[in-house]
Amino acid sequence: MDSGKQNQPTTDFKPYPKDLSYEPGPFDIIGDVHGCWDELLALLEKLGTTVRNDFTVRCRSDRKLLFVGDLVDRGPKIAAVLRLMMRLFYEGLAIPVLGNRDAELLRYLKGEPVKVTKGLRITLDQLSEEPHDWLGEVTRFLESLNDHHILDHGRLVVAHAGIQAWMLGKQSPEIFAFTVYGPSKNETDEYGLPKRLTWTTDYAGEALVVYGHTPAIDPVLTNKTINIDTGCVYGGKLTALRYPDMGFISVAAGQAYNTAPRPFI
């Protein structure tokens, strides 16, 4: 697959509203991609979506793609993943939410203060030779993404790092931090990383919440929540949840592209 630059539309991306309750599905919800282009193409093929060399796409007409965020950082082909995602979003074929890695890239592209971590440095190195105008397209695309979406008459919610029932459809710095970065304490764990708090055992909503952010060996089902980040970029697999079928489809990573900062749960 050519990761070339042709046929990418120039546009101002129109954001989807947070409340997409009128979208009943069925959906294929895909976990954290992190620039894993080959695995993404293989998974999409299994789901019935074909991507051509010019980034034109043939999708199943009876299903829509959702992505739980973290499209970038750490993986090998970040520009290609962004080009495809922008095409899917622009043509109304996919609905991604903003992940923390995507949010950090957006802050950098907008010239805001941001710590350039190892993962962000990998992204910036790969994007360094991309056209300036196209990076402007990436900025507008990321700006248009929401922190969560409500779908299927309120039965389904997709967020990158999780959400609590009282946050649904609302907007505030506190909610954004929770849904994009996850709940954490102002302290570090034994790996020197921000200490994450468990939120799933306290979730009391009626909607099913599908999220990623925390790599696991297999999907984790807890109290009407499902974590589908199965650590593809670390040598795990890329996983999709078929909703409302409630079946999982995965492809194994071709290799470990990076070292996991924490053990998988």
C-alpha positions as CSV (number, residue, x, y, z in Angstrom):
1,M,0.0,0.0,0.0
2,D,1.4,3.4,-1.0
3,S,1.3,6.0,1.7
4,G,1.4,8.8,-0.9
5,K,-0.1,12.2,-0.7
6,Q,-2.4,12.3,-3.7
7,N,-6.2,12.7,-3.7
8,Q,-6.4,14.0,-0.1
9,P,-9.3,16.5,-0.1
10,T,-8.7,20.0,1.2
11,T,-11.6,21.1,3.4
12,D,-12.7,22.4,6.7
13,F,-13.8,19.3,8.6
14,K,-17.2,19.6,10.1
15,P,-17.5,18.0,13.6
16,Y,-20.1,15.5,14.4
17,P,-22.3,16.4,17.4
18,K,-21.5,14.5,20.5
19,D,-25.1,13.1,20.7
20,L,-25.5,10.8,17.7
21,S,-28.3,8.9,19.3
22,Y,-30.0,8.8,15.9
23,E,-27.2,6.6,14.6
24,P,-28.4,3.1,15.4
25,G,-25.5,1.1,14.0
26,P,-24.5,-1.5,13.5
27,F,-20.9,-0.4,14.2
28,D,-17.4,-1.7,14.1
29,I,-15.5,-0.1,16.9
30,I,-11.7,-0.2,16.5
31,G,-9.1,0.1,19.3
32,D,-6.0,2.3,19.6
33,V,-4.2,2.3,16.2
34,H,-1.0,4.2,17.1
35,G,0.2,4.4,13.5
36,C,0.0,0.6,12.9
37,W,-0.9,0.9,9.2
38,D,-0.5,-2.7,8.0
39,E,-2.5,-4.1,10.9
40,L,-5.2,-1.5,10.4
41,L,-5.6,-2.4,6.7
42,A,-5.7,-6.1,7.6
43,L,-8.4,-5.5,10.2
44,L,-10.4,-3.3,7.9
45,E,-10.3,-6.0,5.2
46,K,-11.7,-8.5,7.8
47,L,-14.5,-6.0,8.5
48,G,-15.3,-5.7,4.8
49,T,-13.6,-2.4,4.1
50,T,-11.1,-2.1,1.2
51,V,-8.5,0.7,1.0
52,R,-6.9,1.4,-2.4
53,N,-3.5,3.0,-3.0
54,D,-5.0,6.4,-3.5
55,F,-6.8,6.2,-0.2
56,T,-10.2,5.8,-1.8
57,V,-12.3,3.4,0.3
58,R,-15.0,0.8,-0.3
59,C,-16.9,0.2,2.9
60,R,-19.8,-2.0,3.8
61,S,-23.0,0.1,3.4
62,D,-24.7,-1.6,6.4
63,R,-22.1,-0.7,9.0
64,K,-20.1,2.3,10.2
65,L,-16.6,2.5,11.6
66,L,-15.9,4.0,15.0
67,F,-12.4,4.6,16.5
68,V,-11.6,5.0,20.2
69,G,-8.7,7.5,19.5
70,D,-4.9,7.5,19.7
71,L,-4.4,7.3,16.0
72,V,-0.8,8.6,16.3
73,D,2.5,8.1,18.3
74,R,4.8,5.2,18.6
75,G,3.9,3.3,15.4
76,P,5.6,3.1,12.0
77,K,3.2,4.8,9.5
78,I,1.5,7.7,11.2
79,A,1.0,9.9,8.2
80,A,-0.7,7.1,6.3
81,V,-3.1,6.4,9.2
82,L,-4.0,10.1,9.4
83,R,-4.6,10.3,5.6
84,L,-6.9,7.4,5.7
85,M,-8.7,8.6,8.8
86,M,-9.2,12.0,7.4
87,R,-10.6,10.4,4.2
88,L,-13.0,8.2,6.2
89,F,-14.1,11.1,8.4
90,Y,-14.5,13.5,5.4
91,E,-16.7,11.1,3.5
92,G,-18.9,10.2,6.6
93,L,-17.6,6.6,6.8
94,A,-16.0,6.7,10.2
95,I,-16.4,8.6,13.5
96,P,-13.2,8.8,15.6
97,V,-12.9,10.3,19.1
98,L,-9.9,12.3,20.3
99,G,-7.3,10.3,22.2
100,N,-4.6,11.8,24.5
101,R,-1.9,11.2,21.9
102,D,-4.0,12.9,19.3
103,A,-4.6,15.8,21.7
104,E,-0.9,16.3,22.3
105,L,-0.2,16.4,18.6
106,L,-2.9,18.9,18.1
107,R,-1.5,21.2,20.8
108,Y,1.9,21.0,19.2
109,L,0.6,21.8,15.8
110,K,-1.3,24.8,17.2
111,G,2.0,26.1,18.8
112,E,0.8,25.5,22.4
113,P,3.1,24.4,25.1
114,V,3.4,20.6,25.2
115,K,6.0,18.1,26.5
116,V,7.6,16.3,23.6
117,T,7.5,12.7,24.8
118,K,9.2,9.8,23.1
119,G,5.9,8.9,21.4
120,L,5.2,12.4,20.2
121,R,8.8,12.7,18.9
122,I,8.2,9.6,16.7
123,T,5.1,11.3,15.3
124,L,6.9,14.6,14.7
125,D,9.9,12.9,13.0
126,Q,7.5,11.1,10.6
127,L,5.5,14.2,9.8
128,S,8.6,16.5,9.5
129,E,8.7,16.1,5.7
130,E,5.0,16.4,5.1
131,P,3.7,19.6,3.3
132,H,2.8,22.5,5.5
133,D,-0.7,22.8,4.0
134,W,-1.4,19.2,4.8
135,L,-0.3,19.6,8.4
136,G,-2.9,22.4,8.5
137,E,-5.5,19.9,7.3
138,V,-4.4,17.5,10.1
139,T,-4.8,20.4,12.6
140,R,-8.4,21.1,11.4
141,F,-9.2,17.4,11.5
142,L,-8.1,16.9,15.0
143,E,-9.8,20.1,16.1
144,S,-13.1,18.7,14.8
145,L,-12.9,15.5,17.0
146,N,-15.0,15.2,20.1
147,D,-13.9,13.6,23.4
148,H,-16.9,11.2,23.3
149,H,-20.0,10.2,21.3
150,I,-23.4,8.9,22.3
151,L,-25.0,6.5,19.8
152,D,-27.8,4.0,19.3
153,H,-30.5,5.9,21.2
154,G,-28.2,6.3,24.2
155,R,-27.3,2.6,24.4
156,L,-23.7,3.1,23.3
157,V,-21.0,5.5,24.3
158,V,-17.5,5.7,22.8
159,A,-14.7,7.6,24.6
160,H,-10.9,7.2,24.5
161,A,-10.1,6.8,28.2
162,G,-13.6,6.3,29.7
163,I,-16.5,8.3,31.0
164,Q,-19.0,8.5,33.9
165,A,-22.7,8.6,33.4
166,W,-23.2,12.2,34.6
167,M,-20.7,13.4,31.9
168,L,-22.6,12.2,28.9
169,G,-23.2,14.9,26.3
170,K,-21.6,17.6,28.5
171,Q,-18.5,19.6,28.1
172,S,-16.0,21.0,30.7
173,P,-12.2,20.9,31.3
174,E,-12.9,18.2,33.9
175,I,-14.8,16.0,31.5
176,F,-12.3,16.5,28.7
177,A,-9.5,15.5,31.0
178,F,-11.3,12.3,32.1
179,T,-12.5,11.2,28.7
180,V,-9.2,11.9,26.9
181,Y,-6.5,11.3,29.5
182,G,-8.4,9.2,32.1
183,P,-8.7,9.8,35.8
184,S,-5.3,10.0,37.6
185,K,-3.7,11.1,40.8
186,N,-1.2,13.9,41.0
187,E,1.5,11.3,41.7
188,T,3.5,8.7,39.8
189,D,3.5,4.9,39.8
190,E,6.4,2.5,40.0
191,Y,7.1,3.1,36.4
192,G,7.5,6.9,36.8
193,L,4.2,7.5,35.0
194,P,1.0,9.3,36.2
195,K,-0.8,7.0,38.5
196,R,-4.1,5.9,36.8
197,L,-7.3,5.4,38.8
198,T,-9.8,2.7,38.1
199,W,-13.2,4.1,37.0
200,T,-15.0,1.1,35.5
201,T,-16.0,-0.4,38.9
202,D,-17.8,2.9,39.7
203,Y,-19.6,3.3,36.4
204,A,-23.3,3.3,37.0
205,G,-24.7,4.2,33.6
206,E,-27.2,2.3,31.4
207,A,-25.2,2.8,28.2
208,L,-22.4,0.5,27.2
209,V,-19.1,2.4,27.2
210,V,-16.4,1.2,24.7
211,Y,-13.0,2.7,25.3
212,G,-9.2,2.1,24.9
213,H,-6.2,3.9,26.4
214,T,-5.0,1.2,28.7
215,P,-3.4,-1.8,26.8
216,A,-4.6,-5.2,27.8
217,I,-3.8,-8.7,26.5
218,D,-7.5,-9.2,25.5
219,P,-10.6,-7.0,25.7
220,V,-11.6,-6.3,29.3
221,L,-15.3,-6.4,30.2
222,T,-16.2,-4.7,33.4
223,N,-19.6,-3.4,34.6
224,K,-21.0,-2.4,31.2
225,T,-17.7,-1.1,29.9
226,I,-15.3,-2.7,27.4
227,N,-11.7,-1.8,26.9
228,I,-10.6,-2.7,23.3
229,D,-7.0,-1.5,23.4
230,T,-5.1,-4.7,23.0
231,G,-1.7,-3.1,22.5
232,C,-1.0,-3.5,18.8
233,V,1.9,-1.1,18.7
234,Y,3.6,-3.1,21.5
235,G,3.3,-6.4,19.7
236,G,-0.2,-7.3,20.8
237,K,-3.1,-7.1,18.4
238,L,-5.5,-4.6,16.9
239,T,-9.1,-5.3,17.9
240,A,-12.5,-4.3,16.7
241,L,-15.8,-4.8,18.6
242,R,-18.8,-5.5,16.4
243,Y,-21.8,-3.8,17.9
244,P,-24.5,-4.8,18.6
245,D,-23.3,-8.3,17.7
246,M,-20.8,-8.1,20.6
247,G,-18.2,-10.2,18.9
248,F,-14.5,-9.3,18.6
249,I,-12.3,-9.5,15.5
250,S,-8.5,-9.0,15.9
251,V,-5.3,-9.1,13.8
252,A,-1.9,-9.8,15.4
253,A,0.8,-7.1,15.3
254,G,3.4,-7.8,12.7
255,Q,6.0,-6.9,15.3
256,A,6.5,-4.9,18.5
257,Y,7.1,-1.3,17.2
258,N,7.7,0.1,20.6
259,T,8.2,-0.9,24.2
260,A,5.2,-0.8,26.5
261,P,5.8,1.7,29.4
262,R,3.7,-0.5,31.7
263,P,2.8,-4.3,31.7
264,F,-0.4,-5.1,29.9
265,I,-3.4,-5.6,32.2
